[in-house]
Amino acid sequence: MKHTILALLLLLWSATVHGQDPLSPGISSASWDVFLRLGPDNAKETRIVFVDLLTGEATETVASGEGHTLIDAAVLYFDTAERKVRLVKPDGVIRDHPFIAVNASDSRIDWVVDDYGGKVAWSISRTNDTGALTTNLMVADAAGAEIRELLVYGPRPGIRLIPLAFDSSGSALYVEVHADGTEDVNAYTRRSGLFALDFGGQNVATRPLSGERACFCAVGFGGARWLQLVAREGTGGGELEIHDISNGTTRRIPPVSLGEYKEAGNILTSPDGKLAVYALSRVTGFAGGQQEINTVMVLADLESARQMVVNYPMTALAQPLRWTEDNSAVLFTQVGSGATWKMQISDGSTVKVADGVYLGTIGGVSGRR
C-alpha cells in the first residue's frame, strides 16, 4: 500500500534526522528508513512503514506481533496470533522465516540481531511435564547458510536464556539467565545473571562477565565494554559501572542525585564508545491503575566519568533508540506513544520527528545501522 502524504511527512524525517538531502550520493536506490506505527483504530495492530530514501515513496504493511527487529533487508517479528516467526520486506510482502520457527510445545522465543543485520541469535524455551524450562540457543547468519546450536540449558523451573547482544567481533554472545515474571515487576526490564558465550572457533565456551553481580540492573553493551547501573541507597539514580571486557577492569561514575528517580531503562552507548544515555524515571502507583510518571534522560560521559541530566522531565516512560548527528543527538520514543523524538544532548531541546517508532535503516546507506 502506497501513501503519498505519509511519504511527504517522513521525508521531513530524513532531512531532520539524517541531516542530508535524500538525493545525496550517500544513499543508493535501495535504501529505506523503517518505522513501526500503531494502528489508527486498534493499538494492538502494528504496521511497518518502509520509506524509500531516494524517491520518498512509503510502503505500509500490517505486521502485528512483537519483537520487530531489522535483519539484513527486512523486519523480523513474531506473529502472536499465528505463532509464526515472519519477515516483511520493502515490497510489503509477509513471508514465514525460512529457518527460525516455533513448535506447539515451545513457550517462548527471543532473539537479537547484530548491529549490521548480518547475524542473528535466538533462544527457544519449552516447558516439560514438571513445568521446568529447557532452552536451545542458536546462531546463524541472516541467510541461514551457517546455522549452529550453541547451548542447551536446563531443565530449570522458571529459568530460561535470553540472548542480549553480540560483541563487536560477532564471535561472542552476551546472554542473560532470565527468571520468568521479573520483566513485569519494574517499570523497565532489568537484567541479571549475565555471561558470555564464545563461539568463534570450533568449540563453544562460556565465561563470566567481569563485574557481573546478582542484581536486577539496567545494562548496556558497546565495543569492548559493558555497562551496569547499580542502585546506591539514598541517592536516586544509580552508580554507573563501566566494565572493560578485554582486561577485566572496572571504572565507576557517581550517580546523579534525583531522590525518587529510581527506575532506569536500557543504556544506549554511542558508536564511538565515548558516551551513553538512558532514561531515569520516578514512578508512583506502578502496580495500580493510577500511575504518575516523570522521566529524564541521563547522559554519561564515559571518558570524563560524569553523569548529568539532560532534559526537563517528561510524563511518560522513555526508551533511547539510536544516536544521530555525529553523536550530538539521540532519537528516543515515549513508551506507548508510537512516535519518535530527537533530543540534542547539548541543551536537552526535544522535537518530535516521526509519527512512528524508528527501527533503523536498511539497504545501501553506509555505516552503522
FIGU-732058 format. One record per residue (C-alpha): residue number from 1; y, z, x. Coordinates in steps of 0.05 Angstrom, whole numbers. Layout:
@resi = NUM | yy = Y | zz = Z | xx = X
...
***
This chain:
@resi = 1 | yy = 0 | zz = 0 | xx = 0
@resi = 2 | yy = 68 | zz = -21 | xx = 30
@resi = 3 | yy = 130 | zz = 20 | xx = 18
@resi = 4 | yy = 196 | zz = -13 | xx = 38
@resi = 5 | yy = 241 | zz = 46 | xx = 21
@resi = 6 | yy = 195 | zz = 94 | xx = 57
@resi = 7 | yy = 196 | zz = 48 | xx = 117
@resi = 8 | yy = 272 | zz = 48 | xx = 119
@resi = 9 | yy = 274 | zz = 123 | xx = 115
@resi = 10 | yy = 223 | zz = 132 | xx = 171
@resi = 11 | yy = 259 | zz = 82 | xx = 215
@resi = 12 | yy = 314 | zz = 134 | xx = 217
@resi = 13 | yy = 260 | zz = 179 | xx = 244
@resi = 14 | yy = 246 | zz = 131 | xx = 301
@resi = 15 | yy = 319 | zz = 128 | xx = 321
@resi = 16 | yy = 327 | zz = 204 | xx = 315
@resi = 17 | yy = 263 | zz = 226 | xx = 350
@resi = 18 | yy = 245 | zz = 171 | xx = 398
@resi = 19 | yy = 317 | zz = 162 | xx = 418
@resi = 20 | yy = 308 | zz = 87 | xx = 423
@resi = 21 | yy = 313 | zz = 22 | xx = 384
@resi = 22 | yy = 246 | zz = 7 | xx = 350
@resi = 23 | yy = 250 | zz = -62 | xx = 383
@resi = 24 | yy = 257 | zz = -34 | xx = 453
@resi = 25 | yy = 210 | zz = -61 | xx = 508
@resi = 26 | yy = 172 | zz = 6 | xx = 510
@resi = 27 | yy = 139 | zz = -8 | xx = 442
@resi = 28 | yy = 85 | zz = -60 | xx = 432
@resi = 29 | yy = 69 | zz = -96 | xx = 368
@resi = 30 | yy = 10 | zz = -49 | xx = 356
@resi = 31 | yy = 44 | zz = 19 | xx = 355
@resi = 32 | yy = 51 | zz = 66 | xx = 296
@resi = 33 | yy = 82 | zz = 134 | xx = 283
@resi = 34 | yy = 35 | zz = 173 | xx = 238
@resi = 35 | yy = 53 | zz = 224 | xx = 185
@resi = 36 | yy = 17 | zz = 268 | xx = 136
@resi = 37 | yy = 50 | zz = 273 | xx = 67
@resi = 38 | yy = 35 | zz = 316 | xx = 7
@resi = 39 | yy = 21 | zz = 281 | xx = -59
@resi = 40 | yy = 81 | zz = 280 | xx = -106
@resi = 41 | yy = 43 | zz = 309 | xx = -165
@resi = 42 | yy = -14 | zz = 346 | xx = -130
@resi = 43 | yy = -4 | zz = 390 | xx = -69
@resi = 44 | yy = -78 | zz = 385 | xx = -53
@resi = 45 | yy = -72 | zz = 309 | xx = -46
@resi = 46 | yy = -55 | zz = 288 | xx = 24
@resi = 47 | yy = -32 | zz = 219 | xx = 45
@resi = 48 | yy = -29 | zz = 187 | xx = 114
@resi = 49 | yy = 31 | zz = 142 | xx = 129
@resi = 50 | yy = 30 | zz = 93 | xx = 187
@resi = 51 | yy = 99 | zz = 66 | xx = 207
@resi = 52 | yy = 98 | zz = 3 | xx = 250
@resi = 53 | yy = 148 | zz = 16 | xx = 305
@resi = 54 | yy = 162 | zz = -58 | xx = 315
@resi = 55 | yy = 172 | zz = -81 | xx = 243
@resi = 56 | yy = 186 | zz = -15 | xx = 207
@resi = 57 | yy = 133 | zz = -31 | xx = 155
@resi = 58 | yy = 97 | zz = 31 | xx = 127
@resi = 59 | yy = 26 | zz = 35 | xx = 101
@resi = 60 | yy = 8 | zz = 96 | xx = 59
@resi = 61 | yy = -64 | zz = 116 | xx = 42
@resi = 62 | yy = -91 | zz = 175 | xx = 3
@resi = 63 | yy = -136 | zz = 214 | xx = 51
@resi = 64 | yy = -145 | zz = 283 | xx = 20
@resi = 65 | yy = -180 | zz = 335 | xx = 60
@resi = 66 | yy = -167 | zz = 376 | xx = 122
@resi = 67 | yy = -166 | zz = 373 | xx = 198
@resi = 68 | yy = -124 | zz = 309 | xx = 202
@resi = 69 | yy = -122 | zz = 292 | xx = 276
@resi = 70 | yy = -104 | zz = 229 | xx = 316
@resi = 71 | yy = -161 | zz = 198 | xx = 354
@resi = 72 | yy = -156 | zz = 132 | xx = 390
@resi = 73 | yy = -123 | zz = 85 | xx = 339
@resi = 74 | yy = -140 | zz = 124 | xx = 276
@resi = 75 | yy = -135 | zz = 190 | xx = 239
@resi = 76 | yy = -197 | zz = 233 | xx = 238
@resi = 77 | yy = -206 | zz = 281 | xx = 179
@resi = 78 | yy = -256 | zz = 318 | xx = 136
@resi = 79 | yy = -261 | zz = 295 | xx = 64
@resi = 80 | yy = -274 | zz = 361 | xx = 30
@resi = 81 | yy = -291 | zz = 330 | xx = -37
@resi = 82 | yy = -344 | zz = 284 | xx = -9
@resi = 83 | yy = -363 | zz = 328 | xx = 51
@resi = 84 | yy = -356 | zz = 270 | xx = 98
@resi = 85 | yy = -321 | zz = 260 | xx = 165
@resi = 86 | yy = -277 | zz = 200 | xx = 158
@resi = 87 | yy = -228 | zz = 155 | xx = 194
@resi = 88 | yy = -167 | zz = 120 | xx = 167
@resi = 89 | yy = -133 | zz = 65 | xx = 207
@resi = 90 | yy = -65 | zz = 30 | xx = 201
@resi = 91 | yy = -96 | zz = -23 | xx = 157
@resi = 92 | yy = -104 | zz = 32 | xx = 104
@resi = 93 | yy = -180 | zz = 26 | xx = 100
@resi = 94 | yy = -220 | zz = 90 | xx = 100
@resi = 95 | yy = -286 | zz = 89 | xx = 137
@resi = 96 | yy = -341 | zz = 140 | xx = 149
@resi = 97 | yy = -341 | zz = 164 | xx = 220
@resi = 98 | yy = -395 | zz = 126 | xx = 258
@resi = 99 | yy = -426 | zz = 186 | xx = 295
@resi = 100 | yy = -395 | zz = 252 | xx = 271
@resi = 101 | yy = -427 | zz = 274 | xx = 207
@resi = 102 | yy = -449 | zz = 337 | xx = 170
@resi = 103 | yy = -512 | zz = 352 | xx = 131
@resi = 104 | yy = -522 | zz = 390 | xx = 66
@resi = 105 | yy = -544 | zz = 451 | xx = 106
@resi = 106 | yy = -482 | zz = 452 | xx = 151
@resi = 107 | yy = -430 | zz = 504 | xx = 132
@resi = 108 | yy = -372 | zz = 485 | xx = 178
@resi = 109 | yy = -346 | zz = 432 | xx = 225
@resi = 110 | yy = -288 | zz = 439 | xx = 274
@resi = 111 | yy = -262 | zz = 391 | xx = 326
@resi = 112 | yy = -209 | zz = 379 | xx = 379
@resi = 113 | yy = -185 | zz = 314 | xx = 410
@resi = 114 | yy = -156 | zz = 308 | xx = 480
@resi = 115 | yy = -82 | zz = 291 | xx = 490
@resi = 116 | yy = -95 | zz = 217 | xx = 497
@resi = 117 | yy = -142 | zz = 208 | xx = 438
@resi = 118 | yy = -199 | zz = 183 | xx = 481
@resi = 119 | yy = -247 | zz = 242 | xx = 477
@resi = 120 | yy = -270 | zz = 288 | xx = 421
@resi = 121 | yy = -309 | zz = 353 | xx = 419
@resi = 122 | yy = -337 | zz = 381 | xx = 355
@resi = 123 | yy = -378 | zz = 441 | xx = 332
@resi = 124 | yy = -424 | zz = 443 | xx = 272
@resi = 125 | yy = -446 | zz = 510 | xx = 245
@resi = 126 | yy = -503 | zz = 522 | xx = 197
@resi = 127 | yy = -530 | zz = 584 | xx = 163
@resi = 128 | yy = -603 | zz = 605 | xx = 167
@resi = 129 | yy = -644 | zz = 644 | xx = 116
@resi = 130 | yy = -618 | zz = 711 | xx = 141
@resi = 131 | yy = -545 | zz = 689 | xx = 137
@resi = 132 | yy = -536 | zz = 682 | xx = 213
@resi = 133 | yy = -498 | zz = 622 | xx = 241
@resi = 134 | yy = -521 | zz = 573 | xx = 294
@resi = 135 | yy = -470 | zz = 526 | xx = 325
@resi = 136 | yy = -482 | zz = 460 | xx = 360
@resi = 137 | yy = -425 | zz = 439 | xx = 406
@resi = 138 | yy = -419 | zz = 365 | xx = 422
@resi = 139 | yy = -372 | zz = 320 | xx = 462
@resi = 140 | yy = -363 | zz = 244 | xx = 463
@resi = 141 | yy = -314 | zz = 190 | xx = 479
@resi = 142 | yy = -277 | zz = 163 | xx = 419
@resi = 143 | yy = -321 | zz = 101 | xx = 416
@resi = 144 | yy = -385 | zz = 142 | xx = 416
@resi = 145 | yy = -413 | zz = 110 | xx = 479
@resi = 146 | yy = -427 | zz = 177 | xx = 512
@resi = 147 | yy = -449 | zz = 229 | xx = 462
@resi = 148 | yy = -471 | zz = 295 | xx = 493
@resi = 149 | yy = -495 | zz = 362 | xx = 467
@resi = 150 | yy = -462 | zz = 416 | xx = 508
@resi = 151 | yy = -487 | zz = 481 | xx = 478
@resi = 152 | yy = -529 | zz = 511 | xx = 422
@resi = 153 | yy = -503 | zz = 580 | xx = 405
@resi = 154 | yy = -535 | zz = 632 | xx = 360
@resi = 155 | yy = -561 | zz = 651 | xx = 312
@resi = 156 | yy = -509 | zz = 706 | xx = 303
@resi = 157 | yy = -485 | zz = 737 | xx = 237
@resi = 158 | yy = -414 | zz = 713 | xx = 220
@resi = 159 | yy = -401 | zz = 684 | xx = 290
@resi = 160 | yy = -391 | zz = 611 | xx = 308
@resi = 161 | yy = -358 | zz = 570 | xx = 363
@resi = 162 | yy = -294 | zz = 531 | xx = 356
@resi = 163 | yy = -270 | zz = 480 | xx = 409
@resi = 164 | yy = -196 | zz = 492 | xx = 422
@resi = 165 | yy = -173 | zz = 446 | xx = 478
@resi = 166 | yy = -194 | zz = 401 | xx = 535
@resi = 167 | yy = -170 | zz = 416 | xx = 605
@resi = 168 | yy = -124 | zz = 366 | xx = 639
@resi = 169 | yy = -182 | zz = 331 | xx = 673
@resi = 170 | yy = -222 | zz = 322 | xx = 609
@resi = 171 | yy = -284 | zz = 352 | xx = 642
@resi = 172 | yy = -278 | zz = 423 | xx = 614
@resi = 173 | yy = -270 | zz = 451 | xx = 544
@resi = 174 | yy = -238 | zz = 516 | xx = 522
@resi = 175 | yy = -278 | zz = 549 | xx = 467
@resi = 176 | yy = -269 | zz = 608 | xx = 420
@resi = 177 | yy = -325 | zz = 654 | xx = 398
@resi = 178 | yy = -298 | zz = 660 | xx = 327
@resi = 179 | yy = -312 | zz = 714 | xx = 275
@resi = 180 | yy = -313 | zz = 683 | xx = 205
@resi = 181 | yy = -259 | zz = 710 | xx = 159
@resi = 182 | yy = -209 | zz = 731 | xx = 213
@resi = 183 | yy = -167 | zz = 669 | xx = 200
@resi = 184 | yy = -145 | zz = 699 | xx = 133
@resi = 185 | yy = -125 | zz = 768 | xx = 160
@resi = 186 | yy = -58 | zz = 748 | xx = 190
@resi = 187 | yy = -2 | zz = 700 | xx = 174
@resi = 188 | yy = -22 | zz = 657 | xx = 233
@resi = 189 | yy = -90 | zz = 643 | xx = 262
@resi = 190 | yy = -104 | zz = 685 | xx = 324
@resi = 191 | yy = -156 | zz = 674 | xx = 378
@resi = 192 | yy = -206 | zz = 718 | xx = 413
@resi = 193 | yy = -269 | zz = 713 | xx = 456
@resi = 194 | yy = -248 | zz = 653 | xx = 496
@resi = 195 | yy = -288 | zz = 619 | xx = 551
@resi = 196 | yy = -291 | zz = 553 | xx = 588
@resi = 197 | yy = -347 | zz = 502 | xx = 586
@resi = 198 | yy = -351 | zz = 456 | xx = 647
@resi = 199 | yy = -388 | zz = 390 | xx = 634
@resi = 200 | yy = -361 | zz = 344 | xx = 687
@resi = 201 | yy = -427 | zz = 338 | xx = 724
@resi = 202 | yy = -499 | zz = 330 | xx = 702
@resi = 203 | yy = -504 | zz = 404 | xx = 683
@resi = 204 | yy = -463 | zz = 445 | xx = 634
@resi = 205 | yy = -437 | zz = 513 | xx = 657
@resi = 206 | yy = -399 | zz = 568 | xx = 620
@resi = 207 | yy = -347 | zz = 612 | xx = 655
@resi = 208 | yy = -300 | zz = 666 | xx = 631
@resi = 209 | yy = -226 | zz = 652 | xx = 627
@resi = 210 | yy = -186 | zz = 694 | xx = 675
@resi = 211 | yy = -145 | zz = 746 | xx = 638
@resi = 212 | yy = -182 | zz = 738 | xx = 572
@resi = 213 | yy = -181 | zz = 804 | xx = 534
@resi = 214 | yy = -212 | zz = 829 | xx = 470
@resi = 215 | yy = -151 | zz = 818 | xx = 426
@resi = 216 | yy = -134 | zz = 772 | xx = 369
@resi = 217 | yy = -75 | zz = 737 | xx = 402
@resi = 218 | yy = -33 | zz = 674 | xx = 397
@resi = 219 | yy = -54 | zz = 627 | xx = 453
@resi = 220 | yy = -36 | zz = 560 | xx = 483
@resi = 221 | yy = -62 | zz = 513 | xx = 536
@resi = 222 | yy = -25 | zz = 467 | xx = 584
@resi = 223 | yy = -44 | zz = 436 | xx = 650
@resi = 224 | yy = -79 | zz = 488 | xx = 694
@resi = 225 | yy = -51 | zz = 546 | xx = 654
@resi = 226 | yy = -68 | zz = 582 | xx = 590
@resi = 227 | yy = -20 | zz = 629 | xx = 554
@resi = 228 | yy = -33 | zz = 691 | xx = 513
@resi = 229 | yy = 17 | zz = 732 | xx = 473
@resi = 230 | yy = -3 | zz = 806 | xx = 477
@resi = 231 | yy = 28 | zz = 856 | xx = 429
@resi = 232 | yy = 64 | zz = 915 | xx = 461
@resi = 233 | yy = 75 | zz = 975 | xx = 415
@resi = 234 | yy = 146 | zz = 987 | xx = 393
@resi = 235 | yy = 175 | zz = 921 | xx = 419
@resi = 236 | yy = 162 | zz = 869 | xx = 366
@resi = 237 | yy = 146 | zz = 801 | xx = 393
@resi = 238 | yy = 96 | zz = 805 | xx = 450
@resi = 239 | yy = 88 | zz = 801 | xx = 525
@resi = 240 | yy = 71 | zz = 730 | xx = 546
@resi = 241 | yy = 16 | zz = 727 | xx = 597
@resi = 242 | yy = 11 | zz = 663 | xx = 639
@resi = 243 | yy = -59 | zz = 655 | xx = 668
@resi = 244 | yy = -69 | zz = 605 | xx = 724
@resi = 245 | yy = -139 | zz = 578 | xx = 712
@resi = 246 | yy = -146 | zz = 548 | xx = 782
@resi = 247 | yy = -135 | zz = 612 | xx = 822
@resi = 248 | yy = -144 | zz = 668 | xx = 771
@resi = 249 | yy = -74 | zz = 698 | xx = 778
@resi = 250 | yy = -32 | zz = 724 | xx = 720
@resi = 251 | yy = 43 | zz = 729 | xx = 710
@resi = 252 | yy = 77 | zz = 766 | xx = 653
@resi = 253 | yy = 141 | zz = 754 | xx = 615
@resi = 254 | yy = 171 | zz = 814 | xx = 579
@resi = 255 | yy = 174 | zz = 809 | xx = 502
@resi = 256 | yy = 235 | zz = 794 | xx = 461
@resi = 257 | yy = 256 | zz = 857 | xx = 423
@resi = 258 | yy = 255 | zz = 839 | xx = 350
@resi = 259 | yy = 227 | zz = 901 | xx = 317
@resi = 260 | yy = 186 | zz = 879 | xx = 257
@resi = 261 | yy = 176 | zz = 807 | xx = 281
@resi = 262 | yy = 103 | zz = 815 | xx = 300
@resi = 263 | yy = 67 | zz = 753 | xx = 274
@resi = 264 | yy = 63 | zz = 697 | xx = 325
@resi = 265 | yy = 35 | zz = 627 | xx = 317
@resi = 266 | yy = 6 | zz = 577 | xx = 366
@resi = 267 | yy = 40 | zz = 568 | xx = 433
@resi = 268 | yy = 61 | zz = 497 | xx = 450
@resi = 269 | yy = 70 | zz = 482 | xx = 524
@resi = 270 | yy = 117 | zz = 426 | xx = 546
@resi = 271 | yy = 84 | zz = 366 | xx = 581
@resi = 272 | yy = 114 | zz = 385 | xx = 648
@resi = 273 | yy = 86 | zz = 456 | xx = 642
@resi = 274 | yy = 153 | zz = 490 | xx = 651
@resi = 275 | yy = 169 | zz = 512 | xx = 580
@resi = 276 | yy = 132 | zz = 539 | xx = 520
@resi = 277 | yy = 153 | zz = 551 | xx = 448
@resi = 278 | yy = 123 | zz = 590 | xx = 389
@resi = 279 | yy = 142 | zz = 615 | xx = 320
@resi = 280 | yy = 152 | zz = 690 | xx = 312
@resi = 281 | yy = 154 | zz = 718 | xx = 241
@resi = 282 | yy = 169 | zz = 781 | xx = 202
@resi = 283 | yy = 122 | zz = 781 | xx = 142
@resi = 284 | yy = 120 | zz = 833 | xx = 87
@resi = 285 | yy = 72 | zz = 832 | xx = 28
@resi = 286 | yy = 25 | zz = 783 | xx = 62
@resi = 287 | yy = -36 | zz = 805 | xx = 23
@resi = 288 | yy = 1 | zz = 809 | xx = -43
@resi = 289 | yy = 38 | zz = 759 | xx = -87
@resi = 290 | yy = 108 | zz = 779 | xx = -66
@resi = 291 | yy = 118 | zz = 755 | xx = 5
@resi = 292 | yy = 181 | zz = 758 | xx = 46
@resi = 293 | yy = 182 | zz = 716 | xx = 109
@resi = 294 | yy = 233 | zz = 709 | xx = 165
@resi = 295 | yy = 216 | zz = 665 | xx = 225
@resi = 296 | yy = 250 | zz = 649 | xx = 290
@resi = 297 | yy = 228 | zz = 602 | xx = 346
@resi = 298 | yy = 220 | zz = 634 | xx = 414
@resi = 299 | yy = 228 | zz = 595 | xx = 478
@resi = 300 | yy = 193 | zz = 617 | xx = 541
@resi = 301 | yy = 216 | zz = 591 | xx = 609
@resi = 302 | yy = 152 | zz = 595 | xx = 650
@resi = 303 | yy = 189 | zz = 583 | xx = 715
@resi = 304 | yy = 242 | zz = 637 | xx = 710
@resi = 305 | yy = 197 | zz = 684 | xx = 669
@resi = 306 | yy = 244 | zz = 693 | xx = 610
@resi = 307 | yy = 235 | zz = 692 | xx = 534
@resi = 308 | yy = 292 | zz = 682 | xx = 485
@resi = 309 | yy = 302 | zz = 670 | xx = 411
@resi = 310 | yy = 330 | zz = 600 | xx = 400
@resi = 311 | yy = 350 | zz = 594 | xx = 326
@resi = 312 | yy = 372 | zz = 633 | xx = 265
@resi = 313 | yy = 316 | zz = 659 | xx = 220
@resi = 314 | yy = 281 | zz = 613 | xx = 171
@resi = 315 | yy = 249 | zz = 637 | xx = 107
@resi = 316 | yy = 180 | zz = 605 | xx = 119
@resi = 317 | yy = 124 | zz = 606 | xx = 170
@resi = 318 | yy = 132 | zz = 551 | xx = 222
@resi = 319 | yy = 89 | zz = 511 | xx = 269
@resi = 320 | yy = 114 | zz = 474 | xx = 331
@resi = 321 | yy = 85 | zz = 403 | xx = 333
@resi = 322 | yy = 110 | zz = 367 | xx = 395
@resi = 323 | yy = 162 | zz = 367 | xx = 450
@resi = 324 | yy = 210 | zz = 308 | xx = 450
@resi = 325 | yy = 274 | zz = 282 | xx = 483
@resi = 326 | yy = 251 | zz = 298 | xx = 554
@resi = 327 | yy = 232 | zz = 369 | xx = 533
@resi = 328 | yy = 301 | zz = 385 | xx = 507
@resi = 329 | yy = 279 | zz = 389 | xx = 434
@resi = 330 | yy = 218 | zz = 409 | xx = 393
@resi = 331 | yy = 190 | zz = 380 | xx = 329
@resi = 332 | yy = 163 | zz = 431 | xx = 281
@resi = 333 | yy = 142 | zz = 440 | xx = 208
@resi = 334 | yy = 152 | zz = 496 | xx = 159
@resi = 335 | yy = 83 | zz = 513 | xx = 133
@resi = 336 | yy = 72 | zz = 484 | xx = 64
@resi = 337 | yy = 135 | zz = 442 | xx = 65
@resi = 338 | yy = 103 | zz = 375 | xx = 82
@resi = 339 | yy = 163 | zz = 358 | xx = 125
@resi = 340 | yy = 185 | zz = 355 | xx = 199
@resi = 341 | yy = 247 | zz = 384 | xx = 232
@resi = 342 | yy = 276 | zz = 375 | xx = 302
@resi = 343 | yy = 306 | zz = 435 | xx = 339
@resi = 344 | yy = 349 | zz = 429 | xx = 401
@resi = 345 | yy = 329 | zz = 485 | xx = 449
@resi = 346 | yy = 399 | zz = 488 | xx = 480
@resi = 347 | yy = 432 | zz = 516 | xx = 417
@resi = 348 | yy = 378 | zz = 521 | xx = 364
@resi = 349 | yy = 410 | zz = 469 | xx = 319
@resi = 350 | yy = 360 | zz = 441 | xx = 270
@resi = 351 | yy = 356 | zz = 378 | xx = 229
@resi = 352 | yy = 304 | zz = 352 | xx = 181
@resi = 353 | yy = 278 | zz = 286 | xx = 208
@resi = 354 | yy = 220 | zz = 266 | xx = 162
@resi = 355 | yy = 191 | zz = 278 | xx = 93
@resi = 356 | yy = 122 | zz = 283 | xx = 124
@resi = 357 | yy = 87 | zz = 324 | xx = 178
@resi = 358 | yy = 88 | zz = 285 | xx = 243
@resi = 359 | yy = 18 | zz = 276 | xx = 273
@resi = 360 | yy = 38 | zz = 233 | xx = 332
@resi = 361 | yy = 39 | zz = 161 | xx = 357
@resi = 362 | yy = -19 | zz = 113 | xx = 365
@resi = 363 | yy = -22 | zz = 45 | xx = 397
@resi = 364 | yy = 18 | zz = 15 | xx = 453
@resi = 365 | yy = 73 | zz = 68 | xx = 465
@resi = 366 | yy = 65 | zz = 91 | xx = 536
@resi = 367 | yy = 60 | zz = 164 | xx = 555
@resi = 368 | yy = 32 | zz = 227 | xx = 525
@resi = 369 | yy = 13 | zz = 227 | xx = 451
***
